[in-house]
Amino acid sequence: MKERLSFGGIREKGDSPEDFLDQFIFDMREDIAEAEQATRKMIVEEKLLLKRIRNAKEKLEKRQKQALEALELGKEDLARRALEDKNLIAQEIKQLESLYESTSRQVNQLREKVKELKAYYQDLQLKRDAFKTKSTAADVTTELYQLKTSTSTGENNAALPSTDEVEMELKKLKDMINKNK
């Protein structure tokens, strides 16, 4: 069983929202892999049903020929048994075809769900990336504010970047944010 983070768990454990998003996306990727595996299993089942239907139809034709040959030879009892078997096979074919149609619908539904999950997953990745970019920008803005505050209070300014460097860094961050919108 997977251990998933909860919103409350983030506060309790001290995990960041980025960690929560990363875990959620990781879990979703696993869910998609499981859904794809289930779809593949259903496709295999669908193909097996088709093979069983083909085999049953061949058997049906064989029984029809056997019944005709038995009648030509005057063996009515053998012909009757071949026709009875043919009727049972025809019923089996109907059941297999019904099962195949149901399985085929399920495969199509699973494919659509996997497609939707993948689209949602990609959207979440983009939103997570945008969130991380905004979070980084907020952290940098906070650091810059703290630097500005410390310079106005007269603390040691020797290791501080120049105003031009700060402006260039802010421009880069704004560009990153605009790209992720």
N, C-alpha and C positions, 0 to 999 in steps of 0.2 A: 504494500500500500504506500502511496506517495505521501510524503510530508509536505504540505503546502503552507506557505506563509499566509497569515491573515492580517488585515489592517491593524487589529488590536495587537497581534504578535509583533508587528514592527515596532510599536512603542515599547512593548515589554522587553524585547530583545535588543532594542537600540538599532535595528536594521534601518538603513536609509530607504527612501522611496525608490531610489534607483535599484537597490538590491531586490526589493519587492517586485518591481517591473521585470528585472532580469529573471527572477525565479518564475514569475507567471509566464513569461515568454518561453522559458526552458520547458516548463510543464506542458505548455500548449504544443510545443514542437513534439514532445513525447506523445501527446494525445493524437496529433496528426499522424505520427508514425503508426500508432495502434489502429487508427481508422483506415489507413492505407493497407495495413496487414489484413484487417477484416474484409476489406474490399477485394483484395487478392484471393482470399479464401473463398469468397462468394463467387468470384469469377471462375475459379477452379471447379466449384460445385456446378455452376451453370454449364461449363464445358462437359463435365461428366454426365449431366442430364441429357445434353444433346447427343452424346455418344450412346447412352442407353436408349434413347428414342430411335436413333438410326438402327441399332442392333435389333430392337423390338420390331421395327418395320420390316427389316430383312427377314426376321423369323416369321412374321405375319405372311409375307409373300411365299416363303418356303412352305408354310402350312397350307396355303391356298393351292399351291402346285401339288402337294402331297394328296390333298383331298381330290383334286381332279384326276390325278394318276390312279388313285385307289378306285374311283368310280369307273374309269376306263377299264380297269382290270376286274371290275365286278365285285370289289371288296367294299361293300357299303358300310360295314361296321368300322373299318379302318378310316374310311372317308368321313364318317360321322365324328369319330374321335379327333381327326385332324381339324374339322370345322369347329368343334367345341373348343379345342386348344386355340384356334385362330380367334374365336370370340373372346376368350380370356386375354389373349395378347392385345386385342383391340382395346379392351377396357384398360389394360395396363398402359397402353400408349396414351390414352386420354388422360389418365392420372399423371403420367410423366410430363405430358405437354402442359397440363395445368400447373404442375410444380415448377416446370421450366419458366413459364410466364411469370409466376410469382417471384421466382429467384431473379429473373431478368429485371423486373421492376425494382427489386431490392438493390441490385447491383447499380442500377441507374441512380437510385436515391442516394446510395452511399457515395457514389462518384460525385454527385452534386454537393453533398455535405462536406466531403473532403475539399472540394474546390472552394466552397464558402469558408471553411476553416483556414485554408491557405491564404485566401484574400484577407481575412480578418487578422491572421498572423502577420502578414506583411504590413498591414495598416498599424498594428500595434508596435511593430519594430520601428516604423517611421515616427510614431508618436513618442516612443521611448527615446529615440535619438534626439528628437526636438526637445523633449523634457530635459535630457542630460545637457544639451547645449544651453538651454535657458538656465539650468541649475549652475552650470559652470560660469556663465555670464554673471549670474547673481553673486557667486562666490568671488569672482574677480572684482565686481563692483564693490562688494563689501570690503575686500582687501584694499582697493584704491581709496575708499572712504576712510578706512583706518589709517592708511598712509597719509592721507591729506590731513586728518585730524592730528596725527602724531607730528607732522611737520609744522602745523600751526601752533602746537604746544611747545615747540623748540627742541624736540628730541633729536638725536643724531641723524643727520641727513646725508652722510657720506655714501651709504649704500643704496640710496633711492634712485630710481630711474628718472631720466629727464622727462619733461613734460611732453616732448615729441614722442618719446618711446611709449608713454602711457596712452597718448592719443592714437598712435598706430595700433596698439594692442586693443583698444576699445573699438576701433574701426574694424579690425579683424573679427572680433566677437560679434559686432552688429551684422557683418556680412554672413557669418556662420548662422546666426539666428534667422536672417532673412532667407537663406537657402533652405532651411528646414521648415519654413512656413508653408 
